[in-house]
Amino acid sequence: MIAWFYLLIASTCEICWIYSLKNFQFKKLLEFKFSLLFTDKANFMLLVPGLGYILFGVGNIICFSKAMKTIPPSVAFAVWMAAALIGVKLVEVIMLKEPVSMVQLVFIIFILIGIIGLKIYN
């Protein structure tokens, strides 16, 4: 059961990693000045997505590898990716106010049914 919890944490880290990557601004990071790290908030905020990218990426790898010690890799990967897909869509709808259609909801329900099925029959 703890492996499934690790898989859920890995999926959550994957979602956060995706949005860290989305907000990462490499061109602006090249203009970063270490001398203004703690004095200029805008300069400090350039680092946040990069740090999130690293931390959530490492957390994702650690939790996913721990989950795969007891869950077969094919099942772990399918559930991890499906949960991350659903999580990304939820963030888009709830936080970013993106529209969602009935067709999308139907397919999200299909994905959830797949996750539940893999959990029950594994």
BAFI-3210 file (N, C-alpha, C; in Angstrom, 3 decimals, decimal comma, padded with zeros to 6 digits):
// residues 122
n [1|2|3|4|5|6|7|8|9|10|11|12|13|14|15|16|17|18|19|20|21|22|23|24|25|26|27|28|29|30|31|32|33|34|35|36|37|38|39|40|41|42|43|44|45|46|47|48|49|50|51|52|53|54|55|56|57|58|59|60|61|62|63|64|65|66|67|68|69|70|71|72|73|74|75|76|77|78|79|80|81|82|83|84|85|86|87|88|89|90|91|92|93|94|95|96|97|98|99|100|101|102|103|104|105|106|107|108|109|110|111|112|113|114|115|116|117|118|119|120|121|122]
n.u [000,823|002,001|003,591|001,834|001,152|003,612|003,638|001,531|002,591|004,781|003,436|002,244|004,547|005,400|003,416|003,861|006,471|006,060|004,709|006,664|008,573|007,128|006,991|009,614|012,131|014,500|016,030|015,778|017,018|019,648|020,288|020,507|021,631|023,861|024,632|022,420|020,715|019,328|018,351|016,819|013,648|012,473|014,656|015,328|013,011|013,356|014,810|013,124|011,304|013,289|014,535|012,319|011,943|014,204|013,971|011,366|011,684|013,698|012,389|010,269|011,609|012,764|010,499|009,022|010,791|010,872|008,231|008,191|009,516|007,783|005,505|004,670|006,676|005,320|002,665|003,053|004,131|001,980|-000,075|001,178|001,637|-000,999|-002,264|-000,786|-001,519|-004,267|-004,056|-002,687|-004,643|-006,642|-005,381|-005,192|-007,932|-008,991|-007,137|-006,049|-008,235|-009,069|-011,192|-013,296|-014,485|-017,368|-016,649|-013,941|-014,165|-015,407|-013,376|-011,423|-012,681|-012,628|-009,866|-009,525|-011,026|-009,391|-007,090|-008,128|-008,886|-006,360|-005,236|-006,941|-006,762|-004,095]
n.v [-001,207|001,207|001,688|002,563|004,991|006,307|006,390|008,148|010,473|010,795|011,334|013,764|015,307|015,246|016,771|019,283|019,636|019,886|022,368|023,975|023,805|024,989|027,633|028,355|030,538|030,687|032,533|034,905|034,053|034,045|036,673|036,925|038,167|037,504|039,174|040,636|038,860|038,575|041,101|042,105|041,333|040,469|039,469|037,311|035,779|034,762|032,477|030,658|028,964|027,356|026,139|024,746|023,051|021,399|020,328|019,131|017,383|015,634|014,645|013,354|011,291|009,834|009,007|007,619|005,551|004,187|003,308|001,499|-000,665|-002,497|-002,444|-003,566|-002,392|-001,613|-001,209|000,699|002,826|003,403|004,177|006,298|008,158|008,537|009,589|011,943|013,229|013,672|015,304|017,553|018,501|019,143|021,238|023,100|023,623|024,385|026,222|027,790|028,488|027,336|026,261|023,333|020,531|018,385|016,064|015,875|015,469|012,961|011,328|011,703|010,440|007,839|007,413|007,506|005,234|003,301|003,599|002,846|000,226|-000,938|-000,724|-002,334|-004,881|-005,559]
n.w [000,000|000,684|-001,485|-003,438|-002,379|-002,614|-005,373|-005,876|-004,730|-006,430|-008,824|-008,152|-007,795|-010,437|-011,697|-010,494|-011,397|-014,146|-014,287|-013,185|-015,165|-017,234|-016,347|-016,244|-017,226|-019,308|-020,831|-019,348|-017,064|-017,765|-017,438|-014,766|-011,647|-009,205|-007,160|-006,527|-005,355|-002,812|-002,448|-004,504|-005,311|-007,738|-009,092|-007,451|-007,788|-010,310|-009,940|-008,687|-010,337|-011,543|-009,340|-008,379|-010,548|-010,355|-007,694|-007,680|-009,797|-008,857|-006,565|-007,813|-009,231|-007,116|-005,557|-007,505|-008,164|-005,740|-005,601|-007,703|-006,694|-005,594|-007,168|-010,400|-013,133|-015,565|-014,767|-012,760|-014,252|-016,001|-014,220|-012,883|-014,976|-015,884|-013,592|-013,363|-015,751|-015,297|-013,045|-014,096|-015,849|-013,985|-012,585|-014,658|-015,107|-012,569|-011,356|-013,456|-014,871|-017,300|-019,967|-019,864|-021,587|-022,069|-023,362|-022,754|-019,992|-019,969|-021,036|-019,084|-016,974|-017,995|-017,864|-015,082|-014,378|-015,519|-013,883|-011,379|-012,000|-012,546|-010,018|-008,459|-009,666|-009,535]
ca.u [000,000|002,876|004,098|000,827|001,291|004,785|003,245|000,729|003,521|005,548|002,555|002,114|005,813|005,409|002,549|004,597|007,622|005,556|004,441|007,960|009,159|006,333|007,298|011,057|012,496|015,944|016,654|015,875|017,969|020,978|020,484|020,497|022,776|023,979|024,799|021,093|019,906|018,437|017,900|015,841|012,691|012,301|015,846|015,182|011,903|013,840|015,347|012,098|010,924|014,434|014,668|011,187|012,236|015,181|013,443|010,251|012,226|014,377|011,344|009,553|012,445|012,911|009,226|008,659|011,652|010,424|006,969|008,445|010,100|006,739|004,505|005,319|006,976|004,299|001,511|003,489|004,253|000,642|-000,801|001,911|001,368|-002,432|-002,544|-000,193|-002,376|-005,486|-003,656|-002,401|-005,941|-007,309|-004,723|-005,623|-009,343|-009,255|-006,255|-005,825|-009,571|-009,212|-012,479|-013,284|-015,675|-017,939|-015,861|-012,736|-014,561|-015,657|-012,096|-010,777|-013,333|-012,050|-008,521|-009,719|-011,459|-008,184|-006,249|-008,791|-008,770|-004,986|-005,023|-007,700|-006,330|-002,653]
ca.v [000,000|002,379|001,920|003,362|006,342|006,853|006,664|009,374|011,583|010,965|012,005|015,153|015,953|015,394|017,912|020,488|019,732|020,389|023,804|024,641|023,895|025,960|028,982|028,569|031,498|030,525|033,775|035,853|033,511|034,464|038,037|036,834|038,771|036,945|040,254|041,132|037,699|038,795|042,485|042,354|040,219|039,989|038,676|036,059|035,011|034,065|031,185|029,780|027,857|026,471|025,330|023,819|022,064|020,454|019,633|018,256|016,320|014,661|014,000|012,471|010,116|009,055|008,368|006,668|004,364|003,443|002,644|000,384|-001,804|-003,492|-002,401|-003,827|-001,136|-001,212|-000,691|001,930|003,888|003,755|004,908|007,548|009,088|008,852|010,497|013,237|013,845|014,166|016,420|018,726|019,016|019,783|022,528|024,000|023,997|025,040|027,361|028,641|028,808|026,838|025,580|021,876|020,066|017,120|014,989|015,760|014,851|011,537|010,641|011,726|009,366|006,592|007,287|007,151|003,831|002,527|003,630|002,023|-001,160|-001,389|-000,844|-003,478|-006,162|-005,728]
ca.w [000,000|000,746|-002,836|-004,148|-001,835|-003,300|-006,754|-005,831|-004,493|-007,669|-009,785|-007,708|-008,148|-011,893|-012,002|-010,098|-012,288|-015,432|-014,183|-012,995|-016,504|-017,998|-015,870|-016,289|-018,277|-019,448|-021,322|-018,236|-016,104|-018,212|-016,936|-013,313|-010,970|-007,855|-006,182|-006,174|-005,017|-001,679|-002,372|-005,563|-005,321|-009,109|-009,393|-006,699|-008,365|-011,504|-009,525|-008,118|-011,221|-011,734|-008,128|-008,395|-011,587|-009,811|-006,513|-008,037|-010,646|-007,987|-005,763|-008,723|-009,496|-005,878|-005,205|-008,557|-008,043|-004,549|-005,944|-008,613|-005,989|-005,332|-008,240|-011,688|-013,834|-016,548|-014,019|-012,088|-015,248|-016,495|-013,175|-012,654|-016,077|-015,895|-012,469|-013,706|-016,774|-014,637|-012,186|-014,931|-016,321|-012,839|-012,343|-015,737|-014,950|-011,281|-011,080|-014,630|-015,418|-018,671|-020,152|-019,983|-022,299|-021,601|-023,961|-021,940|-018,725|-020,217|-021,167|-017,768|-016,219|-018,511|-017,288|-013,670|-014,341|-015,765|-012,679|-010,364|-012,433|-012,336|-008,576|-007,943|-010,236|-009,472]
c.u [000,865|003,433|003,111|000,847|002,497|004,451|002,409|001,618|004,337|004,711|002,368|003,392|005,901|004,565|003,275|005,800|007,208|005,331|005,700|008,635|008,442|006,707|008,787|011,399|014,012|016,629|016,798|016,871|019,402|021,323|020,572|021,781|022,816|024,096|023,451|020,155|018,897|017,928|016,811|014,921|012,519|013,478|015,771|014,106|012,278|014,321|014,266|011,665|012,073|014,661|013,537|011,402|013,169|014,576|012,309|010,704|012,898|013,356|010,551|010,328|012,548|011,622|008,808|009,509|011,267|009,130|007,215|009,133|009,056|005,638|005,235|005,522|005,908|003,071|001,875|003,554|002,877|-000,114|-000,146|001,575|-000,102|-002,793|-001,964|-001,034|-003,645|-005,156|-003,371|-003,707|-006,693|-006,697|-005,150|-007,040|-009,552|-008,429|-006,141|-007,112|-009,713|-010,575|-012,289|-014,586|-016,160|-017,126|-014,583|-013,044|-014,791|-014,335|-011,296|-011,377|-012,820|-010,650|-008,614|-010,141|-010,255|-007,278|-006,831|-008,679|-007,378|-004,690|-005,712|-007,108|-004,815|-002,277]
c.v [001,268|002,713|002,773|004,808|007,033|007,215|007,939|010,601|011,859|011,681|013,474|015,928|016,186|016,600|019,217|020,716|020,325|021,896|024,598|024,837|024,938|027,397|029,312|029,462|031,519|031,809|034,799|035,373|033,872|035,874|038,081|037,404|038,262|038,035|040,811|040,020|037,980|040,230|042,799|041,141|039,634|039,110|037,313|035,171|034,326|032,659|030,184|028,672|026,870|025,564|024,317|022,701|020,984|019,644|018,673|017,120|015,227|013,915|012,995|011,177|009,227|008,305|007,325|005,404|003,533|002,693|001,414|-000,801|-002,880|-003,511|-002,703|-002,527|-000,693|-000,620|000,631|003,083|004,343|004,590|006,257|008,574|009,492|009,832|011,885|013,956|014,438|015,373|017,690|019,342|019,711|021,141|023,532|024,505|024,824|026,317|028,327|028,979|028,440|026,162|024,062|021,452|018,751|015,943|014,783|015,091|013,356|010,779|010,658|010,637|008,012|006,356|006,882|005,695|002,924|002,466|002,720|000,540|-001,723|-001,578|-002,092|-004,800|-006,345|-006,399]
c.w [000,000|-000,637|-003,639|-003,653|-002,479|-004,746|-006,844|-005,609|-005,753|-008,726|-009,434|-008,025|-009,651|-012,317|-011,678|-010,996|-013,631|-015,362|-013,848|-014,342|-017,356|-017,625|-015,883|-017,476|-018,416|-019,902|-020,199|-017,182|-016,483|-017,727|-015,408|-012,725|-009,534|-006,795|-005,722|-005,691|-003,906|-001,571|-003,396|-005,688|-006,721|-009,514|-008,703|-007,331|-009,672|-011,161|-009,117|-009,081|-011,463|-010,539|-008,028|-009,385|-011,044|-008,669|-006,862|-008,955|-009,827|-007,124|-006,581|-008,939|-008,254|-005,551|-006,235|-008,453|-006,823|-004,836|-006,806|-007,937|-005,726|-006,402|-009,554|-012,469|-014,835|-015,865|-013,363|-013,085|-015,735|-015,469|-012,922|-013,728|-016,111|-014,786|-012,748|-014,761|-016,160|-013,765|-012,964|-015,432|-015,182|-012,526|-013,409|-015,509|-013,681|-011,105|-012,254|-015,377|-016,904|-018,800|-020,260|-020,654|-021,703|-022,146|-023,153|-020,604|-018,884|-020,308|-019,872|-016,887|-016,691|-017,932|-015,816|-013,517|-014,583|-014,558|-011,604|-010,721|-012,220|-010,856|-008,036|-008,402|-010,273|-008,175]
res [m|i|a|w|f|y|l|l|i|a|s|t|c|e|i|c|w|i|y|s|l|k|n|f|q|f|k|k|l|l|e|f|k|f|s|l|l|f|t|d|k|a|n|f|m|l|l|v|p|g|l|g|y|i|l|f|g|v|g|n|i|i|c|f|s|k|a|m|k|t|i|p|p|s|v|a|f|a|v|w|m|a|a|a|l|i|g|v|k|l|v|e|v|i|m|l|k|e|p|v|s|m|v|q|l|v|f|i|i|f|i|l|i|g|i|i|g|l|k|i|y|n]
***
